[in-house]
Amino acid sequence: MAHRKTAIAVPEDILDEVDRAVRARRDAEITRRLDALFADESLAKRHRREADDLAELAVDWSDERW
């Protein structure tokens, strides 16, 4: 479908409602995509493995004297 730009005057309160609706829809889509991404068990295993690898490189602060 072709789009054409136009300039129209819209009351600010209506424009605010449209902005909120678009953000909510976009946020819902982002959430859906993240949920699908993290539902992938192989990805979750990879993240855990990488986190464990990084934890091994971390400094143990439990014996630090302040």
Steps between C-alpha positions, in 0.01 A plus 500: 500500500638839405537766768459869456615762749244756604491776759196503725412674823413257779410599856791435734303266729406277205858500374618403851255208502621386158862521619417293810321238290791473257752471785289234673473300179873536433582406861274194475670394176846543654393301805358224279823480302716493814280229651538292184876555501547397862263204465767339281660247737826484303538877537430478874766228535749712307429802721548291815827359364628848411396636840682214672811566289493868595444415867819293498694808388344726761684625805393345829422802716396300806847517654563867425571718801356847484 
